[in-house]
Amino acid sequence: MIAQPSSGSDRGHWQETVLAVPGMHCAGCISKIERGLAGVPGIADARVNLSARQVTVHHDAGLKARDLVEELARIGFEAQPRKGAFARSESQVKPLLAPLAVAAFAGMNVMLLSVSVWSGAEGSTRNLFHWISAAIAIPAIIFAGQPFFRSAWAALRRGRTNMDVPISIGVILATALSFHETLAGGAEAWFDGALMLLAFLLAGRALDAMMRDKARTGVDALLSQAAQGATVIDADGALSWRKADELTAGMVMRVAAGERLAADGVIVSGTSRFDQSLLTGESAPAAAGEGTKVLAGTLNLDAPVDVRVLAIGADTTLAEIARLMEAAAQDRSKYVRIADRAARLYAPAVHTLAALTFAGWMIAGAGWYQSLVIAIAVLIITCPCALGLAVPVAQVVASAAMMRAGIMVKDGSALERLARIDRALLDKTGTLTMGRPVPDPAVIASLPPAAAGVALALASHSKHPISQALSAALAAKGHRAAELSLVEERPGEGVFACWQGRKVALRRPDSAGGMAVTLFLEGEPTWVIPCSDRLRPDAKEALQRLARLGISASILSGDRQDAVERVAQELGLDGLGEADPARKQAAIAALQAAGHRVLMVGDGLNDGPAMAKADASMAPGSASDVGLQASDLVFVQDSLIALPRAVNAARATMRVVRQNFALAVGYNICAVPLAIAGYVTPMIAAIAMSTSSLVVVGNSLRLARAAR
């Protein structure tokens, strides 16, 4: 749960408001918003979720949402109340695509015209090319520069600065000076430099936003696990369909076999088994009868039951898990990426450098025009294109390499966090194991052909996971289904039929919790066919590789403690079972408090909050929708070798990122003094800036084999 504000006042007076703030894009935004709201009377605390672009504010009841919106506007951020309990943030990539396309297309055309000027065109021909360039470039710069101009203006009008201010100043001055040269018939214009500047910056920002967008859909997938509605028994005994938001406590739902629950409740009539693996991680279905509490999102497997509604909507256990996920995501958004840390220093340094350059040349006797040209060259040559590309290009190249190796990266910043991992916590069912029942091969091999044929025929008439696994195992052995008559599947009991005048059945064993099935043939002994959930291939080798990388592993599961201990003993690990989502989060928090960087590997709904809390997270491709959405990375192959491969790739990525920053800094160390000294024109500055960006891209391409 989100921590309640600490105050001497009555906590009952505090309210929580969630605001969508689409203008946030870096760690500096987090500190500006949280510091800016902290001093406002009536606000207890504010917590930013950068990935979701939202702010959760705890405040006095006297403050309304519009007051909070005004306070954020004062700080420099447009905001609006978030609609819905768990609304999805809009994509941050789409608004950048059109400006990027315009800047790139216009830049290429203007550069073609510039080739003629560089080749020696003079007089009226040169002037014509400059005017054509201006006609193409000025509208394109006005349109493509909007993301930077708006951000810079919003900061400046409130007496603040950000990374977009020097970018905007450089682009506007270069464009204005180029237009002045065109009007005066001058020899040089730098429209192509301004367009290239925008194109590189927009490309880096779009790549970064693309990686961020992939990390924001976990809560929506989680809440979709609940049914959209339920069949309700009215007071007169009639049945009617109600949407989930129309249910109220006290109503009685009739839940058929194969349906998911739309609300938390207690069974008032009937007996069945429920698949609770998404919530608890328990691999075996749980038996439930009258008086048993059942939860929204769980699947009724065997027989119809009547359930009295206890909690709906935001009060269900499912919604509580969603809140845990959101709170954990807010905690993780405090992580400050390398690029964000560098960006904090960029704006003031460039402002100071350009201003000193202009002032220095004016004092030295140069006119305002020459001083301004040199200052513009400084602004362009120090443009953060290489800085802006250093991280996202490396992440994209590494992500593509990992995709070819069967590992999908959903959040590029996770590679930074994954590279620092020293502890790994793994769920059992569906993660260390395959998550599906496998009949005992020895028992399958011992079945007489006739009994195997009957078992195959009976199993083929049921959709139960164990029946399907048995059917697949027998078919793989080459058995053929026997001919049955009077086939009947009885919910909660099994499949019954007649074969050659004898009664036959495939039934669950007397022990309701066991993963097994019994085959009954009248007149013959009953066969018990046990099933197990097998370890993933290469599990031991994967754990050994993690150990060699300095990462210790243990099991953290919601499954039964005895089941966890069996797997833990086989793998030589420590194991904690029967852990609900809150307990998993607490275990991760304890490790983080001790200074560890934690990787959570899970597959179910019950793992979602823990995956959001951990420093980095992975899920198998067979995971639930929630597990897939909540994770930073997804591996599609059955083998757990994907884990050490992902860590190796992440560490290689961070080595390249650090090299990229070193290249960018080295470029500035060499180029900036030349620009300040007046040896670099804005055009040469634009070429140098582009070259440094291409060097960073070329260095990042070495990650094409990072996941091998």
Buried (B, 14 or more C-beta within 10 A) or exposed (E): EBEEBEEEEEEEEBBEBBBBBBBBBBBBBBBBBBEBBEEBEBBBBBBBBBBBBBBBBBBBEEBEBEBBBEBBEEBBBEBEBBEEBBBEBEBBBEBBBEBBEBBBBBBEBBBEBBEEBEEEBEEEEBBEBBBBBBEBBBEBBEBBBEBBBBBBBBBBEBEBBBBBBBBBBBBBBBBBBBBEBBEEEBEBBBBBBBBBBBBBBBBBBBBBBBBBBBBBBBBBBBBBBBBEBBBBBEEEEEEEEBEBEBBEEEBBBBBEBEBBBBBBBBBBBBBBBBBBBBBBBBBBBBBBEEEBEBBBBBBBBBBBBBBBBBBBBEBBBBBBBBBBBBBBBBBBBBBBBBBBEBBBEBBEEBBEBBEEBBEBBBEEEBEEEBBBBBBBBBBBBBBBBBBBBBBBBBBBBBBBBBBEBBBBBBBBBBBBBBBBBBBBBBBBBBBBBBBBBBBBEEBBEEBEEBBBBBBBBBBBBBEBBBBBBBBBBBBEBEBEBBEBEEBEBEBBBBBBBBBEEEEBBBBBBEEEEEBBBBBBBEEEEEBEBBBBBBBBBBBEEBBBBBEEBEBEBBBBBBBBBEBBBBBBEEBEBEBBBBBBBBBBBBBBBEBBEEEBBBBBBBBBBBBBBBBBBBBBBBBBBBBBBBBBBBBBBBBEBBBBBBBBBBBBBBBBBBBBBEBBBEBBBEBBEEBBEBBBEBEBBBBBBBBBBBEBBBBBBEBBEBBEEBBE
